[in-house]
Amino acid sequence: MNNRANYEAIYRRSITDRSGFWQEQAAFIDWATPFDQVLDYSRPPFARWFVNGTTNICYNAVDRHLAERGDQTAILWVSTEVDCRQQISYRQLYRQVNEMASLLVELGIGAGDRVLIYLPMIPEAIIAMLACVRIGAVHSVVFGGFAALALASRIDDASPKLVITADAGMRGGKVAPYKPLLDAGLAAVTVAKPKVLVINRGLASEPHPIAGEIDYHQAVARHAGQEVAPVWVESSHPSYILYTSGTTGKPKGIQRDTGGHMVALRMSMRYIYGVEPGDVMFAGSDIGWVVGHSYIVYAPLLTGATTLLYEGLPIRPDPGIWWSLVADYKVNCLFTSPTAIRLLKKTGVEWIHKYDLSSLRTLFLAGEPLDKETHRWVNEALHGPVIDNYWQTETGWPILTNFAGLGLMDLKFGSPTLPSFGYETLLLNGVTGEPVGAHTKGSLMIRPPLPPGCMTTVWNNDQAFVNTYFSRYQEPLYATFDYALYDEDGYFFIMGRDDDVINVAGHRLGTREVEEALCSHPGVAEAAAVGIKDDLKGQEIEAFVVLMSHTTPPTVEELKNVVARQIGGIAKPKYLHIVSSLPKTRSGKVIRRAILAIAEGRDPGELPTIEDSKTLEVIRDAIRER
């Protein structure tokens, strides 16, 4: 293991000969009309890849595999929540996707229309995504853990013509309602109300009908055997919107294109993950997150591989469930988060050694910084290789990684290794903007153009794309909002966020989202939220609240539940303190970095702009009462 020279040669070419490199990768995708230009970067920082080429994601993910692997399993669905296992071949997937696409057309959905998908981890979720891109519609999948107001904000922004949901899901053996949350969300939207298509799983104790909703099973039965020709769209046509939290309270709609998206994912499977047609990939994520989009749904199917879709927890019915699935289905590549591995680490290595894992070639981890000890533990338990990789919702595929398909370079525990192809990375001093040397923390930036597969803009808001990601320095560089350093070998280590985003078990939450939810309570005057280190989840939320005077004071639990109701259970603060004041600058900005330092037992350092240094003692006193 040490294929550094091979990597270096390909990486250099991906930077110095972008068009030549990506033209070769595009040959692994079928095009209805060939593109006449690999890259149009005439309007920085907006990049258009494979200009004027027309293609279709569903055709590439399903149709083109029928002749050679129509009877191969495309989707393995395992639900430990409802005790069900199902195998769907590429031929069966083709039929089901066409039937749903036919139904969407009947409901008036066409190219460019948005469809919001709010579903549990069931095959219909993948089928709905594929049916949308088959007809050129733009899907927006919302994670099932989000509550009504979070749903409403996404509906308001995307203006979907249709919402596809279920009566309920299951989590940890308990019913998780979907339809009632959607009903409440729709009651709060300001745009035209979309039609609603409901998949009834028979889990909800009571139906929650609203006017005009459609029963999916009854409706799709009318389209049995129907086929819908794929709509060939230009490469830059948006394929989906996925909302991510950022430095402002309002989530941003990350817009992904069609052609570049497919080319990048197919390349990543060959070079990074080492997954080939016929292999089995299991990404232990949720389709509501970018890992689910990229490596549960699109990348495996574009490759002609088998994807394992899992509904359940990694420790239920026992901590060996994932390893048993690897053994049962001969999984070749497993992809999950450091949080999941830390959770499994607590249960002991015997659960790993209980099963025949000889099929498993690699375990990939991403979603939050991976600590060295967790990396070392799981690498030893599996006898390697365990590969950390770093990327974002915005990029859609790894920025920093090792290359299982190319030949792995030496592993360093806690490091996502080196830049992926097409990413020209820089580490800059956050104040001066000057490059930093080895072993020095800097802000991780990428020199545009961003490679294929990355976000093309913020949905319906080009200016937000520029202002959010490219305005930190005079030179328009893409900001990852993460600190990193590199060592003497050029290996990167991610040090955490340099903005106000909290990463709870891979779920990115803006501090402003949490604070705005708290401030919606009539008894709250102001609030501050920070992400504190947590051995299991990477970070947990700790919140500080100043109450209104002359009102009945709410309880701590009441305030925590306000956040859970508005954003979802994942955002419920672990700790919440009612305090008399917050540390602020003289211009009135809350000094979150000082709060975070105190919360983590660190010295907040010099704060020359603080308005009242006594407020730091207020925070210290609150934390002592945890």
Solvent accessible surface area in square Angstrom, and as a share of the most:
residue,aa,sasa,rsa
1,M,135,0.60
2,N,93,0.48
3,N,53,0.27
4,R,72,0.26
5,A,84,0.65
6,N,68,0.35
7,Y,5,0.02
8,E,48,0.21
9,A,51,0.39
10,I,37,0.19
11,Y,35,0.13
12,R,139,0.51
13,R,84,0.30
14,S,0,0.00
15,I,34,0.17
16,T,114,0.66
17,D,58,0.30
18,R,35,0.13
19,S,52,0.34
20,G,20,0.19
21,F,4,0.02
22,W,0,0.00
23,Q,99,0.44
24,E,91,0.41
25,Q,7,0.03
26,A,2,0.01
27,A,82,0.64
28,F,78,0.32
29,I,5,0.03
30,D,56,0.29
31,W,51,0.18
32,A,53,0.41
33,T,63,0.37
34,P,105,0.66
35,F,36,0.15
36,D,104,0.54
37,Q,83,0.37
38,V,14,0.08
39,L,32,0.16
40,D,27,0.14
41,Y,60,0.23
42,S,96,0.62
43,R,143,0.52
44,P,77,0.48
45,P,11,0.07
46,F,24,0.10
47,A,16,0.12
48,R,93,0.34
49,W,8,0.03
50,F,0,0.00
51,V,8,0.05
52,N,75,0.38
53,G,0,0.00
54,T,29,0.17
55,T,0,0.00
56,N,1,0.00
57,I,3,0.01
58,C,0,0.00
59,Y,60,0.23
60,N,0,0.00
61,A,0,0.00
62,V,0,0.00
63,D,21,0.11
64,R,60,0.22
65,H,15,0.07
66,L,33,0.17
67,A,109,0.84
68,E,142,0.64
69,R,47,0.17
70,G,2,0.02
71,D,117,0.61
72,Q,40,0.18
73,T,29,0.17
74,A,0,0.00
75,I,0,0.00
76,L,9,0.04
77,W,19,0.07
78,V,2,0.01
79,S,2,0.01
80,T,30,0.17
81,E,16,0.07
82,V,50,0.29
83,D,135,0.70
84,C,49,0.29
85,R,121,0.44
86,Q,72,0.32
87,Q,110,0.49
88,I,2,0.01
89,S,16,0.10
90,Y,0,0.00
91,R,119,0.43
92,Q,81,0.36
93,L,0,0.00
94,Y,40,0.15
95,R,114,0.42
96,Q,42,0.19
97,V,1,0.00
98,N,1,0.00
99,E,15,0.07
100,M,0,0.00
101,A,0,0.00
102,S,14,0.09
103,L,0,0.00
104,L,0,0.00
105,V,76,0.44
106,E,93,0.42
107,L,21,0.11
108,G,42,0.41
109,I,6,0.03
110,G,27,0.26
111,A,61,0.47
112,G,24,0.23
113,D,29,0.15
114,R,55,0.20
115,V,0,0.00
116,L,0,0.00
117,I,0,0.00
118,Y,0,0.00
119,L,4,0.02
120,P,8,0.05
121,M,15,0.07
122,I,4,0.02
123,P,7,0.05
124,E,36,0.16
125,A,0,0.00
126,I,0,0.00
127,I,2,0.01
128,A,0,0.00
129,M,0,0.00
130,L,0,0.00
131,A,0,0.00
132,C,0,0.00
133,V,9,0.05
134,R,3,0.01
135,I,5,0.02
136,G,3,0.02
137,A,1,0.01
138,V,1,0.00
139,H,0,0.00
140,S,0,0.00
141,V,4,0.02
142,V,4,0.02
143,F,25,0.10
144,G,16,0.15
145,G,29,0.28
146,F,11,0.04
147,A,7,0.06
148,A,13,0.10
149,L,84,0.42
150,A,10,0.08
151,L,0,0.00
152,A,5,0.04
153,S,42,0.27
154,R,7,0.03
155,I,0,0.00
156,D,42,0.22
157,D,35,0.18
158,A,1,0.01
159,S,44,0.28
160,P,5,0.03
161,K,92,0.39
162,L,0,0.00
163,V,0,0.00
164,I,0,0.00
165,T,0,0.00
166,A,0,0.00
167,D,13,0.07
168,A,0,0.00
169,G,1,0.01
170,M,34,0.15
171,R,161,0.59
172,G,29,0.28
173,G,31,0.30
174,K,154,0.65
175,V,75,0.43
176,A,33,0.26
177,P,64,0.40
178,Y,16,0.06
179,K,7,0.03
180,P,36,0.22
181,L,57,0.28
182,L,0,0.00
183,D,28,0.15
184,A,51,0.40
185,G,0,0.00
186,L,6,0.03
187,A,84,0.65
188,A,44,0.34
189,V,14,0.08
190,T,120,0.70
191,V,43,0.25
192,A,90,0.70
193,K,120,0.51
194,P,13,0.08
195,K,98,0.41
196,V,4,0.02
197,L,0,0.00
198,V,13,0.08
199,I,2,0.01
200,N,81,0.42
201,R,54,0.20
202,G,64,0.61
203,L,41,0.20
204,A,35,0.27
205,S,115,0.74
206,E,114,0.51
207,P,116,0.73
208,H,76,0.34
209,P,97,0.61
210,I,56,0.29
211,A,107,0.83
212,G,65,0.62
213,E,61,0.27
214,I,36,0.18
215,D,46,0.24
216,Y,15,0.06
217,H,85,0.38
218,Q,131,0.58
219,A,1,0.01
220,V,21,0.12
221,A,67,0.52
222,R,155,0.56
223,H,15,0.07
224,A,69,0.54
225,G,58,0.56
226,Q,92,0.41
227,E,122,0.55
228,V,27,0.16
229,A,79,0.61
230,P,23,0.15
231,V,56,0.32
232,W,104,0.36
233,V,15,0.08
234,E,50,0.22
235,S,0,0.00
236,S,32,0.21
237,H,39,0.17
238,P,26,0.17
239,S,3,0.02
240,Y,0,0.00
241,I,0,0.00
242,L,5,0.02
243,Y,13,0.05
244,T,8,0.05
245,S,5,0.04
246,G,4,0.04
247,T,53,0.31
248,T,82,0.48
249,G,12,0.11
250,K,131,0.56
251,P,15,0.10
252,K,20,0.09
253,G,1,0.01
254,I,0,0.00
255,Q,25,0.11
256,R,1,0.00
257,D,4,0.02
258,T,3,0.02
259,G,0,0.00
260,G,0,0.00
261,H,3,0.01
262,M,0,0.00
263,V,0,0.00
264,A,0,0.00
265,L,2,0.01
266,R,19,0.07
267,M,2,0.01
268,S,0,0.00
269,M,0,0.00
270,R,52,0.19
271,Y,37,0.14
272,I,0,0.00
273,Y,3,0.01
274,G,15,0.14
275,V,0,0.00
276,E,80,0.36
277,P,55,0.34
278,G,39,0.37
279,D,23,0.12
280,V,20,0.12
281,M,0,0.00
282,F,0,0.00
283,A,2,0.02
284,G,19,0.19
285,S,34,0.22
286,D,31,0.16
287,I,1,0.01
288,G,3,0.03
289,W,39,0.14
290,V,13,0.08
291,V,22,0.12
292,G,0,0.00
293,H,0,0.00
294,S,1,0.00
295,Y,0,0.00
296,I,1,0.00
297,V,0,0.00
298,Y,0,0.00
299,A,0,0.00
300,P,0,0.00
301,L,0,0.00
302,L,1,0.01
303,T,3,0.02
304,G,0,0.00
305,A,0,0.00
306,T,7,0.04
307,T,0,0.00
308,L,0,0.00
309,L,0,0.00
310,Y,12,0.05
311,E,7,0.03
312,G,22,0.21
313,L,34,0.17
314,P,21,0.13
315,I,65,0.33
316,R,83,0.30
317,P,98,0.62
318,D,46,0.24
319,P,22,0.14
320,G,0,0.00
321,I,12,0.06
322,W,9,0.03
323,W,1,0.00
324,S,16,0.10
325,L,0,0.00
326,V,0,0.00
327,A,17,0.13
328,D,81,0.42
329,Y,38,0.14
330,K,121,0.51
331,V,0,0.00
332,N,21,0.11
333,C,1,0.01
334,L,0,0.00
335,F,1,0.00
336,T,5,0.03
337,S,23,0.15
338,P,0,0.00
339,T,16,0.09
340,A,10,0.08
341,I,1,0.00
342,R,24,0.09
343,L,42,0.21
344,L,3,0.01
345,K,71,0.30
346,K,150,0.64
347,T,41,0.24
348,G,21,0.20
349,V,51,0.29
350,E,105,0.47
351,W,60,0.21
352,I,4,0.02
353,H,105,0.47
354,K,127,0.54
355,Y,56,0.21
356,D,93,0.48
357,L,30,0.15
358,S,99,0.64
359,S,21,0.13
360,L,26,0.13
361,R,111,0.41
362,T,10,0.06
363,L,1,0.01
364,F,0,0.00
365,L,0,0.00
366,A,5,0.04
367,G,37,0.35
368,E,14,0.06
369,P,63,0.39
370,L,10,0.05
371,D,60,0.31
372,K,109,0.46
373,E,103,0.46
374,T,2,0.01
375,H,1,0.00
376,R,82,0.30
377,W,53,0.19
378,V,0,0.00
379,N,23,0.12
380,E,108,0.48
381,A,6,0.05
382,L,25,0.13
383,H,158,0.70
384,G,24,0.23
385,P,34,0.21
386,V,0,0.00
387,I,1,0.00
388,D,10,0.05
389,N,2,0.01
390,Y,23,0.09
391,W,25,0.09
392,Q,13,0.06
393,T,16,0.09
394,E,4,0.02
395,T,1,0.00
396,G,1,0.01
397,W,1,0.00
398,P,0,0.00
399,I,0,0.00
400,L,0,0.00
401,T,0,0.00
402,N,0,0.00
403,F,0,0.00
404,A,28,0.21
405,G,40,0.38
406,L,29,0.15
407,G,22,0.21
408,L,22,0.11
409,M,1,0.00
410,D,59,0.31
411,L,38,0.19
412,K,54,0.23
413,F,55,0.23
414,G,9,0.09
415,S,3,0.02
416,P,2,0.01
417,T,3,0.02
418,L,6,0.03
419,P,12,0.08
420,S,0,0.00
421,F,0,0.00
422,G,1,0.01
423,Y,0,0.00
424,E,43,0.19
425,T,26,0.15
426,L,32,0.16
427,L,9,0.04
428,L,6,0.03
429,N,55,0.28
430,G,47,0.45
431,V,142,0.82
432,T,89,0.52
433,G,18,0.17
434,E,108,0.48
435,P,100,0.63
436,V,19,0.11
437,G,40,0.39
438,A,44,0.34
439,H,116,0.52
440,T,61,0.36
441,K,107,0.45
442,G,1,0.01
443,S,2,0.02
444,L,0,0.00
445,M,0,0.00
446,I,0,0.00
447,R,80,0.29
448,P,16,0.10
449,P,14,0.09
450,L,8,0.04
451,P,3,0.02
452,P,0,0.00
453,G,4,0.04
454,C,5,0.03
455,M,5,0.02
456,T,28,0.16
457,T,13,0.07
458,V,7,0.04
459,W,36,0.13
460,N,133,0.68
461,N,68,0.35
462,D,63,0.33
463,Q,110,0.49
464,A,21,0.16
465,F,2,0.01
466,V,41,0.23
467,N,80,0.41
468,T,35,0.20
469,Y,2,0.01
470,F,8,0.03
471,S,69,0.44
472,R,85,0.31
473,Y,43,0.16
474,Q,188,0.84
475,E,77,0.35
476,P,61,0.38
477,L,4,0.02
478,Y,1,0.00
479,A,2,0.01
480,T,0,0.00
481,F,23,0.10
482,D,8,0.04
483,Y,68,0.26
484,A,0,0.00
485,L,33,0.17
486,Y,57,0.22
487,D,11,0.06
488,E,128,0.57
489,D,63,0.33
490,G,21,0.21
491,Y,9,0.03
492,F,17,0.07
493,F,31,0.13
494,I,24,0.12
495,M,94,0.42
496,G,19,0.18
497,R,47,0.17
498,D,33,0.17
499,D,28,0.15
500,D,45,0.23
501,V,5,0.03
502,I,3,0.01
503,N,19,0.10
504,V,6,0.04
505,A,25,0.20
506,G,23,0.22
507,H,31,0.14
508,R,34,0.12
509,L,1,0.00
510,G,0,0.00
511,T,5,0.03
512,R,86,0.31
513,E,19,0.09
514,V,0,0.00
515,E,1,0.01
516,E,79,0.36
517,A,3,0.02
518,L,0,0.00
519,C,54,0.32
520,S,61,0.39
521,H,28,0.12
522,P,111,0.70
523,G,3,0.03
524,V,9,0.05
525,A,49,0.38
526,E,49,0.22
527,A,7,0.06
528,A,0,0.00
529,A,0,0.00
530,V,6,0.03
531,G,5,0.05
532,I,12,0.06
533,K,155,0.65
534,D,28,0.15
535,D,132,0.68
536,L,40,0.20
537,K,69,0.29
538,G,22,0.21
539,Q,40,0.18
540,E,20,0.09
541,I,1,0.00
542,E,0,0.00
543,A,0,0.00
544,F,0,0.00
545,V,0,0.00
546,V,20,0.11
547,L,41,0.20
548,M,89,0.40
549,S,81,0.52
550,H,188,0.84
551,T,62,0.36
552,T,122,0.71
553,P,89,0.56
554,P,8,0.05
555,T,85,0.49
556,V,57,0.33
557,E,88,0.39
558,E,71,0.32
559,L,0,0.00
560,K,29,0.12
561,N,50,0.26
562,V,8,0.05
563,V,0,0.00
564,A,22,0.17
565,R,149,0.54
566,Q,40,0.18
567,I,10,0.05
568,G,3,0.02
569,G,56,0.54
570,I,39,0.20
571,A,0,0.00
572,K,71,0.30
573,P,3,0.02
574,K,89,0.38
575,Y,60,0.23
576,L,10,0.05
577,H,18,0.08
578,I,71,0.36
579,V,13,0.08
580,S,88,0.57
581,S,35,0.22
582,L,6,0.03
583,P,0,0.00
584,K,57,0.24
585,T,28,0.16
586,R,157,0.57
587,S,93,0.60
588,G,46,0.44
589,K,143,0.61
590,V,37,0.21
591,I,14,0.07
592,R,44,0.16
593,R,150,0.55
594,A,0,0.00
595,I,0,0.00
596,L,46,0.23
597,A,3,0.02
598,I,13,0.07
599,A,6,0.05
600,E,46,0.21
601,G,72,0.69
602,R,114,0.42
603,D,119,0.62
604,P,13,0.08
605,G,45,0.43
606,E,156,0.70
607,L,21,0.10
608,P,102,0.64
609,T,68,0.39
610,I,23,0.12
611,E,110,0.49
612,D,62,0.32
613,S,69,0.45
614,K,156,0.66
615,T,11,0.06
616,L,20,0.10
617,E,83,0.37
618,V,37,0.21
619,I,0,0.00
620,R,70,0.26
621,D,68,0.35
622,A,10,0.08
623,I,23,0.12
624,R,163,0.60
625,E,144,0.65
626,R,120,0.44
